[in-house]
Amino acid sequence: MRTNLPRRTLPGSLVRRPIAQRGLALVLLFGASLLAGCDREPAASYPPAATPDALHAHGEEFAEDVIQVTDNIYVAIGFGIANSIMIEGDDGVIIVDTMESMEAGRRVAERFRAITDKPVKALIYTHSHPDHILGAAAFVTPGADVAIYAHDSLMQEAEKIFSVLQPVITRRSMHMYGNLLEDSERSNVGIGPFVDAKSDSTINTLRPTHTFRDRLDVTIAGVDLVLKHAPGETDDQILVWLPEQKVLLPGDNVYKAFPNLYTIRGTSYRDPKTWADSLDLMRGLGAEILVPGHTRPVYGADAVDSLLTDYRDAIRYVFDQTIRMMNAGMTPDELAPRLRLPPHLAESPYLQFFYGKPAWSARMIYQGQLGWFDSNPSNLHPTPPDERAQRLTALIGGRDALADAIAEAEAAGDAQWVLELTDILLREAPAHTAGREARIRALRTLAENEINPNARHYYLTHAGELAGDFVVPDRIFTPDDAMLSSIPLSAYFDGLAVALDGEAAWDIHQQTVFDFTDLDERYTLIVRRGVTELLPGAVDDADIHVRVDSLRFRQLLAGLRNPAVALARDYEFVEGGRVGLARFLRLFNPDIEVE
């Protein structure tokens, strides 16, 4: 039966065309049935509505414990957001993933040492997320010869977060995980009890000593391991397979919550097809025990296979149906609320929306496949936000009329509409007290009814900011000198490149040589009319040439050394002077004072 979608006008005069007009090849291959039903509204009663009580009950998953999985495998749960796993061998142990801070790592390491005093022979990082690598040094005796295994792209991925995106990722992560909220406000974080990240937390990642691209078979302390690239939640993700025991460590590709195909703290595109392929790889192993990087182990071949199959199917369903609706001409705002899991998947305890959500995933898929433009011509050159707010406020009848509409929405219990209306009012009138207070109440109301902890914490943290309860920082962790020194200088220069105030540098063409005395390395940083370029070595005609210890340079860029003190004490000038260097660095950090 042929079923053409109706021709109708979409927002912005977008027209959904009959299928015959959308490509002969599509019709010949699949027929109109490919897109049938895209106009169907989701049933109001589906999926079954979980309650916030379900989120609190989910917290029982993270009761602090060290679980003995097999005779020689132990997993620490509840010490932070992630798990850490110990594999005991003949003459040593292997630690898989090392927590999010040195403090969390030390607590886990102490519990592991109570089980066995065998030395740590190796660390394995399943991927680059901070909660799996930042506590590494806590497990290793200083000076010990410890092999560290990871995918060969891990440090590249980690350094992107540490140097290039650190401020924005920190702010958004603090919102998502609710770090600044009172204990009474904060729930579990969906895949762990909390993130062990405080203002006095310390971190120290140890760089991998053994990396691989696709597969590495290795024996450590008498234990045979297969390390296999399995991209999913991250591109550098690996699985750890113990073939003799049929134990699978899947990293973050499986946990007891709907997968974070998109995380609201922000991420690059996570390819759902690749993620599903990695789960198919795991299904083929015949694992009898699954020990995830978050949440509790799963026992029994049938249970493991069923879980991996459902997880894989949920990811593919979301991907395939999103693409189907995209091909029907739907925009992200249209397709996201229509995306529903099949009942058997929606009911799975491993696919509850305690971490990711299908609607968020659909938006990410649209962006990853087609980019930002939703095909609405109005969005090619939209009215700037401030001007749009002014025009909409005037159209509504002024601030008072808009405030009245907000009050009516609040009285009707429509917290989401209050939030959207206060977007307009507070952009047009940021100091509007009633509007701000209404927004705070709406955020807290939405949080009360939200089962996803990421969304819940985002609502509450934003409310706390508006109320003046706290300020969300750009940095929370304090790296020690060893970690600063382990990060390549190129990563620091990458951070400088994206910190440059381009407009302030439009008329500047300047070359500065940094001569690192402890490394016998030199780099020339060029600012050329708003753009940076880094050259190895020292150019002869530099405007400024300084000699400096690399650790002092790293400390300054990490914000751990006072700029005035650093410029006065740490830098020896071969060419130029302190004022000139201060002016140069001020292009990257406006807080640096120029005398």
C-alpha positions in Angstrom: 0.0 0.0 0.0 1.3 3.4 -0.9 1.2 6.0 1.8 2.4 9.4 1.0 3.0 11.9 3.7 0.7 14.9 3.5 1.9 18.1 2.0 1.9 20.7 4.8 3.6 23.9 5.7 6.2 23.6 8.5 7.5 26.4 10.7 9.3 29.0 8.6 7.4 27.9 5.5 9.3 24.6 5.2 7.3 22.2 3.0 7.3 18.5 3.6 7.1 17.2 0.1 5.3 14.0 -1.1 7.8 11.1 -1.1 7.8 11.0 -5.0 9.4 14.4 -5.0 12.2 13.4 -2.6 14.2 11.2 -4.8 13.3 8.5 -7.3 16.0 6.1 -6.0 14.6 6.2 -2.5 11.1 5.3 -3.8 12.4 2.5 -6.1 14.5 1.0 -3.3 12.2 1.3 -0.3 8.8 2.7 -1.4 6.8 5.2 0.5 6.4 2.9 3.5 9.9 4.0 4.6 8.4 7.3 5.8 4.9 6.3 6.7 3.8 7.3 10.1 6.2 10.2 10.6 3.3 12.5 11.2 1.9 10.3 14.0 1.9 12.0 17.3 3.3 10.1 20.3 0.7 8.6 22.6 0.4 10.6 25.7 0.7 7.6 27.9 3.8 6.2 26.3 6.5 5.5 27.3 5.5 4.6 30.9 6.3 7.6 33.0 9.0 6.9 35.6 8.9 9.1 38.6 11.7 10.9 40.5 11.3 8.2 43.1 12.7 5.8 40.6 15.9 7.9 40.3 16.4 7.8 44.0 15.8 4.1 44.1 18.4 3.8 41.3 20.9 5.1 43.8 21.0 1.7 45.5 23.0 0.6 42.5 25.9 2.6 43.8 26.2 1.5 47.4 29.9 1.8 48.2 31.4 -1.7 48.0 34.3 -3.8 46.6 32.7 -6.7 44.9 34.6 -9.9 44.3 33.5 -10.8 40.8 35.5 -14.0 40.4 38.4 -15.6 42.3 40.8 -12.9 41.1 38.7 -10.0 39.8 37.3 -7.2 42.1 35.3 -4.0 41.2 35.1 -1.0 43.4 31.7 0.7 43.2 30.4 3.9 44.8 33.7 5.6 45.5 33.1 8.2 42.8 31.2 8.3 39.5 33.2 5.5 37.9 34.2 2.0 38.8 37.8 0.8 39.3 38.6 -2.8 38.6 41.4 -5.0 40.0 42.6 -8.2 38.3 44.9 -10.2 40.5 47.7 -12.2 38.8 50.5 -14.5 39.9 52.9 -11.8 41.1 51.0 -8.6 40.8 47.7 -6.8 40.0 46.3 -5.0 37.0 44.1 -1.9 37.6 41.6 -1.1 35.0 40.5 2.6 35.2 41.6 4.9 38.0 38.8 7.2 39.2 38.3 10.9 38.7 40.6 12.3 41.3 43.6 11.4 43.4 41.4 11.4 46.5 39.0 8.9 45.1 41.8 6.8 43.7 43.5 6.7 47.1 40.3 5.4 48.8 40.0 2.7 46.2 43.7 1.8 46.2 43.5 1.4 50.0 40.6 -1.1 49.7 42.4 -3.0 47.0 45.6 -3.2 49.1 43.5 -4.7 51.9 42.7 -7.6 49.6 46.3 -8.2 48.4 49.7 -6.6 48.8 50.9 -7.7 45.4 52.4 -4.8 43.5 50.6 -3.0 40.7 52.1 -4.3 37.4 50.0 -2.4 35.0 47.2 0.2 34.5 44.7 0.0 31.7 42.7 3.0 30.6 39.5 2.0 28.8 39.1 5.6 27.5 40.1 9.2 28.0 37.2 10.5 30.1 38.5 12.2 33.3 36.7 9.8 35.6 38.8 6.9 34.3 42.3 8.4 34.3 42.7 11.4 36.7 43.5 9.3 39.8 46.1 7.1 38.2 49.1 8.1 40.3 47.2 7.0 43.5 47.6 3.4 42.5 51.3 3.5 41.7 54.2 3.6 44.1 56.5 6.5 43.1 59.4 5.2 41.1 57.7 1.8 40.4 58.0 0.3 36.9 54.4 0.1 35.8 53.1 -0.5 32.3 50.2 1.7 31.3 48.0 0.5 28.4 45.6 2.6 26.3 44.4 3.2 22.7 46.9 5.3 20.8 44.5 8.2 20.5 43.7 8.5 24.2 46.1 11.3 25.2 45.1 13.3 22.1 41.5 13.1 23.3 42.4 13.9 26.9 44.5 16.9 26.0 41.7 18.4 23.9 39.6 18.5 27.1 42.5 19.6 29.4 43.8 22.5 27.2 41.3 23.5 24.4 37.9 23.0 25.9 38.6 23.0 29.7 36.7 26.2 30.7 33.4 25.4 28.9 33.5 21.7 29.7 34.1 22.5 33.4 31.2 24.9 33.6 28.8 22.6 31.8 30.0 19.5 33.7 29.4 21.3 37.0 25.9 22.1 35.9 25.3 18.5 34.8 26.7 16.7 37.8 25.4 19.2 40.4 28.8 19.6 42.2 27.8 22.9 43.8 24.4 21.8 45.1 23.6 20.9 48.6 23.6 17.2 49.4 19.8 17.4 49.9 19.3 18.7 46.4 21.7 16.4 44.6 20.6 12.9 43.5 22.9 10.2 42.2 24.4 11.0 38.8 22.8 8.2 36.9 25.9 6.0 36.5 27.5 6.7 39.8 26.7 8.2 43.2 28.5 11.5 42.7 31.5 13.0 41.0 34.4 13.3 43.5 35.5 16.8 42.3 35.9 19.6 44.8 37.8 22.8 44.9 40.7 21.1 46.7 40.7 17.9 44.6 43.9 17.0 42.9 44.6 15.0 39.8 47.6 13.2 38.3 47.2 11.2 35.1 50.1 8.9 34.1 50.8 8.8 30.4 50.4 5.5 28.6 53.6 3.5 28.0 52.0 0.9 25.7 49.5 1.9 23.0 47.8 0.1 20.2 45.5 0.9 17.2 43.2 -2.1 16.8 44.1 -5.1 19.1 46.7 -6.1 21.6 47.1 -9.5 23.1 49.1 -9.4 26.3 50.0 -11.4 29.3 50.5 -9.5 32.6 51.3 -11.2 35.9 50.3 -14.5 34.3 46.8 -13.2 33.2 46.0 -13.4 29.5 44.2 -10.3 28.2 42.8 -9.1 24.9 42.6 -5.3 24.5 40.4 -4.4 21.6 39.4 -1.0 20.1 35.7 -0.7 20.5 34.6 2.9 19.8 31.3 4.0 21.2 30.9 6.6 24.0 34.4 7.8 23.0 36.4 7.2 19.8 39.3 5.9 21.9 37.2 3.3 23.8 38.6 -0.2 24.3 37.3 -3.4 25.8 39.2 -5.7 28.0 38.5 -9.4 27.4 39.7 -12.3 29.7 39.2 -15.3 27.4 40.0 -18.0 29.9 37.5 -16.7 32.4 35.0 -15.3 29.8 34.9 -12.0 31.6 34.3 -8.8 29.6 35.1 -5.3 30.7 33.3 -3.1 28.2 34.4 0.3 29.6 31.6 2.9 29.1 29.9 1.3 26.2 27.4 -0.4 28.5 26.0 0.6 31.9 22.6 0.4 33.7 21.0 3.5 32.1 20.1 4.6 28.6 23.4 5.4 26.9 24.6 8.9 26.7 24.7 9.0 22.9 24.8 12.8 23.5 25.8 14.3 26.8 24.5 17.7 27.7 27.8 18.8 29.1 28.9 18.8 25.5 30.8 16.4 23.3 31.9 15.8 19.7 29.7 13.4 17.6 29.3 10.0 19.1 28.5 7.7 16.1 25.6 5.4 17.1 26.3 3.0 14.3 29.9 2.5 15.4 28.7 2.1 19.0 26.2 -0.6 18.0 29.0 -2.3 16.0 31.2 -2.4 19.1 28.3 -4.0 21.0 27.9 -6.6 18.2 31.6 -7.3 18.7 31.1 -7.9 22.4 28.1 -10.1 21.7 30.3 -12.4 19.6 32.7 -13.0 22.5 30.3 -15.2 24.5 31.0 -13.5 27.8 29.7 -15.0 31.0 30.4 -12.1 33.2 30.2 -8.4 32.3 32.0 -5.8 34.5 31.1 -2.3 33.3 33.0 0.9 34.0 29.8 2.1 35.8 27.1 0.2 37.7 27.3 -3.4 38.9 28.4 -6.6 37.3 26.1 -8.8 35.3 26.4 -12.6 35.7 25.4 -15.4 33.3 25.9 -15.8 29.6 22.2 -15.5 28.8 21.8 -12.3 30.9 24.9 -10.7 29.4 23.8 -11.6 25.8 20.3 -10.3 26.5 21.6 -7.0 27.9 24.1 -6.4 25.1 21.4 -7.2 22.5 18.9 -4.8 24.0 21.5 -2.1 24.4 22.6 -2.5 20.8 19.0 -2.6 19.5 18.1 0.6 21.5 21.0 2.5 19.9 20.2 1.3 16.4 16.5 2.0 16.8 17.2 5.6 17.9 19.7 6.1 15.0 17.6 4.4 12.3 14.4 6.1 13.2 16.0 9.5 13.6 17.4 9.2 10.1 14.0 8.0 8.8 12.3 11.1 10.2 15.1 13.4 8.9 14.5 11.9 5.4 10.8 12.8 5.9 11.9 16.4 6.3 11.5 16.8 10.0 13.6 19.3 12.0 15.3 18.4 15.3 12.5 20.1 17.2 9.9 18.0 15.4 11.5 14.6 15.5 12.9 14.6 19.0 9.6 14.4 20.9 8.3 11.8 18.4 11.1 9.3 19.1 9.9 6.5 21.3 11.6 3.2 22.2 9.7 0.0 21.5 7.9 -1.2 24.6 10.2 -4.1 25.3 13.2 -1.8 25.3 11.5 1.0 27.2 10.8 -1.4 30.0 14.3 -2.7 30.3 16.0 -1.7 33.6 19.2 -1.1 31.6 17.5 1.5 29.3 15.8 3.8 31.8 16.6 7.5 31.1 18.9 7.9 34.1 21.8 9.1 31.9 21.0 9.7 28.3 17.7 10.3 26.6 16.5 9.3 23.1 15.3 12.9 22.4 18.7 14.3 23.1 20.3 11.5 21.0 18.1 12.4 18.1 19.2 16.0 18.1 22.8 14.9 18.2 22.3 12.5 15.3 20.7 15.3 13.2 23.6 17.6 14.0 26.2 14.9 13.3 24.7 14.0 10.0 23.5 17.3 8.6 25.1 20.0 10.7 23.4 23.0 12.4 21.1 24.1 9.6 17.5 22.7 10.0 16.4 23.7 6.4 14.3 26.6 7.7 15.5 29.7 5.7 14.6 31.9 8.7 17.6 30.4 10.4 20.2 31.2 7.8 20.7 34.7 9.2 18.5 34.9 12.3 17.9 38.1 14.2 20.5 38.4 17.0 19.2 37.2 20.4 19.1 40.6 22.1 17.3 42.3 19.2 14.9 39.4 18.9 14.0 39.6 22.6 13.4 43.4 22.3 11.1 42.9 19.2 9.2 40.0 20.8 8.7 42.0 24.0 7.3 44.9 22.0 5.1 42.6 20.0 3.6 41.1 23.2 2.9 44.6 24.5 5.9 45.4 26.6 7.6 44.1 29.7 4.5 44.3 31.9 2.4 42.3 29.4 5.2 39.7 29.1 5.5 39.5 32.9 1.7 39.0 33.1 2.0 36.1 30.6 4.7 34.6 32.7 2.5 34.8 35.8 -0.4 33.2 33.9 1.8 30.3 32.8 3.1 29.8 36.3 -0.5 29.8 37.7 -1.4 27.2 35.1 1.5 25.0 36.2 3.3 25.3 32.9 6.9 25.5 34.1 8.5 24.9 30.7 6.5 27.8 29.2 7.6 30.0 32.1 11.2 29.1 31.3 10.8 29.9 27.6 9.1 33.2 28.3 11.7 34.3 30.8 14.3 33.6 28.2 12.9 36.5 26.4 12.2 38.8 29.4 15.5 38.4 31.1 17.5 38.9 27.9 15.6 42.1 27.3 15.6 43.1 30.9 18.3 41.1 32.9 17.5 42.9 36.2 13.7 42.1 36.1 13.3 40.8 39.6 9.9 39.1 39.2 11.0 37.5 35.9 14.1 36.1 37.6 12.2 34.8 40.6 9.7 33.1 38.3 12.4 31.5 36.3 14.0 30.2 39.5 10.7 28.7 40.6 10.2 27.1 37.2 13.6 25.6 37.1 13.1 24.0 40.5 9.6 22.7 39.5 11.0 21.1 36.4 13.8 19.5 38.6 11.3 18.1 41.0 9.6 16.2 38.2 12.7 15.1 36.2 14.0 11.5 36.4 17.2 12.2 34.4 19.8 13.4 36.9 21.8 15.3 34.3 18.8 17.5 33.4 17.7 17.7 37.1 21.1 19.0 38.2 21.3 21.4 35.3 17.9 22.9 36.3 18.9 23.2 39.9 22.4 24.6 39.3 21.1 27.2 36.9 18.5 28.2 39.6 21.3 28.4 42.2 23.3 30.7 39.9 20.3 33.0 39.3 19.6 33.1 43.0 23.2 34.1 43.8 23.9 31.0 45.8 27.2 30.3 44.0 29.2 31.0 41.0 30.1 28.1 38.7 33.9 28.2 38.1 35.9 27.6 35.0 38.2 25.2 36.8 37.8 22.8 39.7 40.7 20.4 39.6 44.2 21.4 40.6 46.8 19.5 38.6 50.1 18.8 40.4 53.5 19.7 38.9 54.1 16.1 37.7 50.9 16.1 35.7 51.6 19.6 34.3 55.0 18.4 33.1 53.5 15.3 31.5 51.3 17.3 29.1 53.2 18.2 25.9 54.0 21.9 25.4 52.1 21.7 22.1 48.9 21.2 24.1 49.5 24.5 26.0 50.1 26.3 22.8 46.9 24.8 21.5 45.1 26.3 24.5 46.7 29.7 23.7 45.5 29.6 20.2 41.8 29.3 21.2 42.3 31.9 24.0 43.4 34.6 21.7 41.1 37.6 21.5 41.0 37.7 17.7 39.5 41.2 17.4 42.0 42.7 19.8 44.8 41.3 17.6 43.5 42.4 14.2 46.2 45.0 13.8 49.0 43.0 15.5 51.8 41.0 13.9 54.2 39.9 16.5 56.7 37.0 17.0 57.6 35.7 20.4 60.2 33.0 21.0 59.9 30.8 24.1 63.2 29.2 24.9 62.7 26.4 27.5 65.9 26.2 29.4 65.3 22.8 31.1 64.3 21.0 27.8 66.6 22.7 25.3 63.5 23.3 23.2 62.4 26.5 21.4 59.2 27.6 19.9 58.1 30.7 18.1 54.5 31.8 18.7 53.3 34.2 16.0 50.2 36.4 16.3 49.3 37.5 12.8 46.4 39.8 12.7 44.0 37.7 14.8 45.4 34.3 14.2 48.2 32.3 15.8 50.8 30.1 14.3 53.4 28.0 16.2 56.7 27.2 14.6 59.4 24.9 16.0 62.7 26.6 16.8 63.5 30.3 17.2 63.2 32.8 14.4 66.0 35.4 14.1 63.8 38.5 13.9 61.6 37.9 17.0 60.0 40.9 18.6 60.4 39.1 22.0 62.7 36.3 23.0 62.4 34.9 26.5 64.1 32.1 28.4 62.0 30.2 30.9 61.7 26.9 32.8 59.0 24.9 31.1 57.2 24.1 34.4 57.0 27.8 35.3 55.5 28.4 31.8 53.0 25.6 32.4 52.0 26.9 35.8 51.4 30.4 34.4 49.1 29.1 31.6 47.3 26.7 34.0 46.5 29.7 36.3 48.6 28.4 39.1 51.1 31.2 39.2 50.5 34.9 39.7 51.2 36.6 36.3 52.9 39.6 37.9 55.2 37.5 40.0 55.9 35.1 37.0 56.8 37.9 34.6 59.1 39.5 37.2 60.9 36.4 38.4 60.6 33.6 35.9 61.5 35.1 32.5 64.9 36.1 31.2 64.7 38.5 28.3 67.0 38.0 25.3 64.9 40.4 23.2 62.1 42.7 24.3 61.1 43.3 27.9 58.6 42.5 30.6 56.0 45.1 29.5 56.1 43.9 26.0 55.6 40.3 27.0 52.8 41.3 29.4 51.0 43.1 26.5 51.5 40.0 24.3 50.1 37.6 26.9 47.2 40.0 27.6 45.9 39.1 24.1 45.3 35.7 25.6 44.4 36.6 29.1 42.9 40.0 29.8 43.5 39.7 33.5 47.2 40.1 33.0 48.1 43.7 34.0 50.4 45.9 31.9 52.4 48.5 33.8 
